[in-house]
Amino acid sequence: MITPRRVLAALLAAVAATSLATAPASAHERGVRPLPRAHSHNDYEHPRPLHDALDQGFTSVEADIHLVDGQLLVAHDLADTRPDRTLESLYLEPLRKRVLANHGVGVYRQRTSFDARFPAGKASTEFQLLIDVKGDANSTYAALEKRLYDPRYSFLFSLYAFGHVQKRAVTAVISGGRPKDVLLGQKFRLAFYDGRVKDQNDLGIGSDHRLTPLVSDSWSGLFTWTGEGPFPAGERAKLHEIVKSAHAAGQRVRFWATPDADGPARDALWKELVAAGVDHLNTDDLPGLANFLRAR
């Protein structure tokens, strides 16, 4: 159980950690301009989990976790888990080192490039760690909470406390097996909820953004267009309405299962997503999306 004492310890750790003297960020890290729309789908399947995405400027990465003998192991399927590939080793520890190297400023030292979603002169520096829970939602989330509240890592994560959100370098969002009732009942937490667009029985568009800052759904479950030929007018209007409604509620939008094969069809679909204001473009092709976004 996460007690008020542990919350206080997490807050004190945040102050202490950001004041530590640490090695400066490398020249390469300083030179990477973050891309506010870039989301690395199944990030752990890349040769260098997290680091390959950071090298390309991605501001959102996805890690699937399984609770195995008390450890949070990262893999898509349980059969592929390995004891050395833990959430801590692949994500929490590298993020900790990165933020401390930037003196607590964030995962990136540079600000994000201008984006139409933000007022002139402002930019988002938020980094999202999307954690897809596999297996039992409640027990896995309980184990995840212990990691998030560990003073070694707690200073990293955006905090919800008694109705208020304090943004920090990393925002942890729970997807997959989401313990909705547990999260709804918490007065303080270091994790948030990934809602759904089409499921009316879930927390979706219009729900409290302090709990559900992100709404996601399958592109193929909502749309038929895959980038070939003209975008049907009705589907374009539907896409824009989804994004408009989510943004009005203070929420971000992501679609998975978008076409991801290099070529004109993918570029056409990505252009429509950007034009509609979709916040996270989902890809396994890190250089492909980075080049597309920087070219724009």
C-alpha positions as CSV (number, residue, x, y, z in Angstrom):
1,M,0.0,0.0,0.0
2,I,1.3,3.5,-0.9
3,T,1.0,5.6,2.2
4,P,1.2,9.4,2.7
5,R,4.7,8.9,4.2
6,R,5.8,7.3,1.0
7,V,4.4,10.2,-1.0
8,L,6.3,12.6,1.2
9,A,9.4,10.6,0.7
10,A,8.9,10.8,-3.0
11,L,8.5,14.5,-2.9
12,L,11.7,14.9,-0.9
13,A,13.5,12.6,-3.3
14,A,12.5,14.9,-6.2
15,V,14.0,17.9,-4.5
16,A,17.2,16.1,-3.5
17,A,17.7,14.3,-6.8
18,T,17.5,17.4,-9.0
19,S,20.2,19.1,-7.0
20,L,22.8,16.3,-7.4
21,A,25.9,17.1,-9.3
22,T,26.0,14.8,-12.3
23,A,27.9,14.4,-15.5
24,P,26.7,16.8,-18.3
25,A,24.7,15.5,-21.2
26,S,26.7,14.3,-24.2
27,A,27.2,16.6,-27.2
28,H,24.9,14.2,-29.1
29,E,22.1,14.5,-26.5
30,R,22.4,18.3,-26.6
31,G,22.1,18.3,-30.3
32,V,18.9,16.2,-30.6
33,R,15.7,18.3,-30.9
34,P,12.8,16.4,-29.5
35,L,9.8,15.6,-31.7
36,P,6.5,16.1,-29.8
37,R,4.4,13.8,-32.0
38,A,6.9,10.8,-32.2
39,H,5.8,7.6,-30.3
40,S,7.9,4.5,-30.4
41,H,5.5,1.5,-30.5
42,N,6.8,-1.6,-28.8
43,D,10.0,0.3,-28.2
44,Y,11.7,-2.6,-26.4
45,E,12.0,-4.6,-29.7
46,H,14.6,-2.2,-31.0
47,P,18.3,-3.1,-30.7
48,R,18.8,-0.4,-28.0
49,P,15.5,0.0,-26.2
50,L,14.8,3.7,-25.2
51,H,18.2,4.9,-26.5
52,D,17.4,4.3,-30.2
53,A,14.2,6.4,-29.7
54,L,16.0,9.1,-27.8
55,D,18.6,9.4,-30.5
56,Q,15.8,10.2,-33.0
57,G,14.1,12.7,-30.7
58,F,11.1,10.6,-29.7
59,T,9.1,12.0,-26.8
60,S,7.0,8.9,-26.1
61,V,8.0,5.2,-25.8
62,E,5.9,2.1,-25.1
63,A,7.0,-0.8,-22.9
64,D,5.0,-4.0,-22.3
65,I,5.5,-5.5,-18.8
66,H,4.8,-8.9,-17.2
67,L,5.0,-9.6,-13.5
68,V,7.2,-12.7,-13.1
69,D,8.4,-13.8,-9.6
70,G,8.1,-10.2,-8.4
71,Q,10.0,-8.7,-11.3
72,L,8.6,-6.5,-14.0
73,L,10.0,-8.0,-17.2
74,V,9.7,-6.2,-20.6
75,A,8.5,-8.2,-23.6
76,H,5.4,-8.5,-25.8
77,D,4.7,-12.1,-24.9
78,L,5.4,-13.9,-21.6
79,A,7.3,-16.6,-23.4
80,D,9.8,-14.0,-24.5
81,T,10.6,-12.5,-21.1
82,R,14.2,-12.6,-19.8
83,P,15.3,-11.9,-16.2
84,D,17.8,-9.3,-17.4
85,R,15.3,-7.3,-19.3
86,T,13.5,-5.5,-16.5
87,L,11.6,-2.2,-16.6
88,E,14.2,-0.8,-14.3
89,S,17.2,-1.8,-16.4
90,L,15.7,-0.9,-19.8
91,Y,13.8,2.3,-18.9
92,L,13.8,3.6,-15.3
93,E,17.5,3.6,-14.8
94,P,18.4,5.1,-18.2
95,L,15.7,7.8,-17.8
96,R,17.0,8.6,-14.3
97,K,20.6,9.1,-15.6
98,R,19.4,11.1,-18.5
99,V,17.3,13.5,-16.4
100,L,20.1,13.9,-13.8
101,A,22.6,14.6,-16.6
102,N,20.2,17.4,-17.7
103,H,20.1,18.8,-14.1
104,G,16.5,17.8,-13.7
105,V,15.3,19.9,-16.7
106,G,13.9,16.9,-18.5
107,V,14.7,13.9,-20.7
108,Y,15.8,16.4,-23.3
109,R,17.8,19.5,-22.6
110,Q,16.4,21.3,-25.7
111,R,12.9,22.4,-26.0
112,T,10.7,20.8,-28.6
113,S,10.4,22.4,-32.0
114,F,7.4,24.7,-32.6
115,D,4.1,22.9,-32.8
116,A,0.8,24.4,-33.6
117,R,-0.8,22.8,-30.5
118,F,1.1,25.2,-28.3
119,P,0.8,29.0,-28.0
120,A,3.5,31.1,-29.7
121,G,6.8,31.0,-27.7
122,K,5.8,27.9,-25.7
123,A,6.7,24.2,-26.2
124,S,6.1,20.9,-24.5
125,T,9.0,19.1,-22.9
126,E,6.9,16.3,-21.5
127,F,8.2,12.7,-22.1
128,Q,5.6,9.9,-21.9
129,L,6.4,6.4,-20.8
130,L,3.5,4.3,-21.9
131,I,3.4,1.1,-19.9
132,D,1.3,-1.7,-21.4
133,V,0.3,-4.0,-18.6
134,K,0.1,-7.7,-19.5
135,G,-1.5,-10.3,-17.2
136,D,-3.3,-9.4,-14.0
137,A,-3.9,-5.7,-13.9
138,N,-4.1,-5.2,-10.1
139,S,-1.1,-7.2,-9.0
140,T,1.1,-5.9,-11.9
141,Y,0.1,-2.3,-11.1
142,A,0.8,-2.8,-7.4
143,A,4.3,-4.0,-8.3
144,L,4.7,-1.1,-10.7
145,E,3.8,1.4,-8.0
146,K,6.6,0.2,-5.8
147,R,9.1,1.0,-8.6
148,L,7.6,4.4,-9.3
149,Y,7.6,5.4,-5.6
150,D,11.2,4.2,-5.1
151,P,13.1,7.3,-4.2
152,R,15.7,6.4,-6.8
153,Y,13.0,7.0,-9.5
154,S,10.1,8.9,-8.0
155,F,11.4,12.4,-8.8
156,L,11.1,11.5,-12.5
157,F,7.3,11.1,-12.6
158,S,4.4,13.5,-12.9
159,L,2.4,13.4,-9.7
160,Y,-1.4,13.5,-9.0
161,A,-2.1,14.5,-5.5
162,F,-5.5,15.4,-4.1
163,G,-6.9,16.8,-7.3
164,H,-3.8,18.5,-8.6
165,V,-1.2,17.4,-11.2
166,Q,2.4,18.3,-10.9
167,K,4.2,17.8,-14.2
168,R,7.7,16.4,-14.1
169,A,10.2,15.1,-16.6
170,V,8.3,11.8,-17.4
171,T,4.6,11.0,-17.3
172,A,3.8,7.4,-16.8
173,V,0.6,6.3,-18.5
174,I,-0.9,2.8,-18.0
175,S,-2.3,1.0,-21.0
176,G,-3.3,-2.6,-21.7
177,G,-4.5,-4.1,-18.4
178,R,-5.5,-0.9,-16.6
179,P,-6.8,-1.2,-13.0
180,K,-9.5,1.5,-13.5
181,D,-11.1,1.2,-10.1
182,V,-7.8,1.3,-8.3
183,L,-6.6,4.4,-10.2
184,L,-10.0,6.1,-9.8
185,G,-9.8,5.6,-6.0
186,Q,-6.3,6.9,-5.5
187,K,-5.8,10.4,-3.9
188,F,-2.2,10.4,-5.0
189,R,-0.4,8.5,-7.7
190,L,2.5,8.6,-10.1
191,A,0.7,7.0,-13.0
192,F,-2.2,8.0,-15.3
193,Y,-4.7,6.1,-17.4
194,D,-4.9,5.5,-21.2
195,G,-8.5,5.8,-22.2
196,R,-10.3,4.6,-25.3
197,V,-12.1,6.5,-28.0
198,K,-14.8,4.0,-29.0
199,D,-15.5,2.1,-25.8
200,Q,-18.4,4.0,-24.1
201,N,-18.0,1.8,-20.9
202,D,-14.4,2.9,-20.4
203,L,-12.8,6.2,-19.5
204,G,-12.6,8.0,-22.8
205,I,-12.9,11.4,-24.4
206,G,-14.3,13.9,-21.9
207,S,-13.2,12.0,-18.8
208,D,-11.1,13.8,-16.3
209,H,-7.7,14.6,-17.9
210,R,-6.1,14.5,-14.5
211,L,-6.7,10.8,-14.6
212,T,-6.9,10.2,-18.4
213,P,-4.5,12.6,-20.2
214,L,-4.4,10.2,-23.1
215,V,-7.0,8.5,-25.2
216,S,-5.9,5.7,-27.6
217,D,-7.6,3.3,-30.0
218,S,-7.0,1.1,-33.0
219,W,-7.0,3.0,-36.3
220,S,-8.3,0.0,-38.2
221,G,-11.2,-0.4,-35.7
222,L,-12.4,3.2,-36.3
223,F,-11.4,3.9,-40.0
224,T,-11.2,2.0,-43.3
225,W,-8.7,4.3,-45.0
226,T,-5.1,3.1,-45.1
227,G,-3.5,5.9,-47.0
228,E,-4.3,4.6,-50.5
229,G,-6.4,7.0,-52.7
230,P,-8.4,9.9,-51.3
231,F,-9.3,10.1,-47.6
232,P,-13.1,9.7,-47.4
233,A,-14.7,13.0,-46.4
234,G,-16.8,11.4,-43.7
235,E,-13.8,9.6,-42.1
236,R,-11.7,12.8,-42.2
237,A,-14.5,14.7,-40.4
238,K,-14.7,11.9,-37.9
239,L,-11.0,12.1,-37.2
240,H,-11.0,15.9,-36.8
241,E,-14.0,15.6,-34.4
242,I,-12.3,13.0,-32.2
243,V,-9.2,15.2,-31.9
244,K,-11.2,18.4,-31.3
245,S,-13.3,16.8,-28.6
246,A,-10.2,15.3,-26.9
247,H,-8.3,18.5,-27.0
248,A,-11.3,20.4,-25.6
249,A,-11.2,18.0,-22.6
250,G,-7.4,18.5,-22.2
251,Q,-6.5,15.1,-23.5
252,R,-4.0,13.8,-26.1
253,V,-4.8,11.4,-28.9
254,R,-3.0,8.3,-30.2
255,F,-3.9,5.6,-32.7
256,W,-2.3,2.2,-32.9
257,A,-2.5,-0.2,-35.9
258,T,-1.9,2.5,-38.4
259,P,-0.2,1.4,-41.6
260,D,3.6,1.4,-41.0
261,A,5.2,0.2,-44.3
262,D,7.5,2.8,-45.9
263,G,5.9,4.4,-48.9
264,P,3.4,7.0,-50.1
265,A,0.4,5.5,-48.4
266,R,2.0,5.8,-45.0
267,D,3.1,9.4,-45.7
268,A,-0.4,10.3,-46.8
269,L,-1.9,8.9,-43.6
270,W,0.7,10.6,-41.4
271,K,0.0,13.9,-43.1
272,E,-3.7,13.6,-42.3
273,L,-2.9,12.7,-38.7
274,V,-0.7,15.8,-38.4
275,A,-3.3,18.0,-40.1
276,A,-6.0,16.8,-37.7
277,G,-3.7,17.5,-34.7
278,V,-3.2,13.9,-33.5
279,D,-0.7,14.1,-30.7
280,H,1.2,10.8,-31.0
281,L,2.1,9.2,-34.3
282,N,2.7,5.5,-33.7
283,T,5.5,3.7,-35.5
284,D,8.1,0.9,-35.4
285,D,10.2,2.8,-38.0
286,L,12.0,5.3,-35.8
287,P,14.2,7.0,-38.5
288,G,11.2,7.0,-41.0
289,L,8.9,9.0,-38.7
290,A,11.7,11.2,-37.4
291,N,12.6,12.2,-41.0
292,F,9.0,12.7,-41.9
293,L,8.4,15.1,-39.0
294,R,11.6,17.0,-39.4
295,A,10.9,17.5,-43.1
296,R,7.7,19.2,-42.1
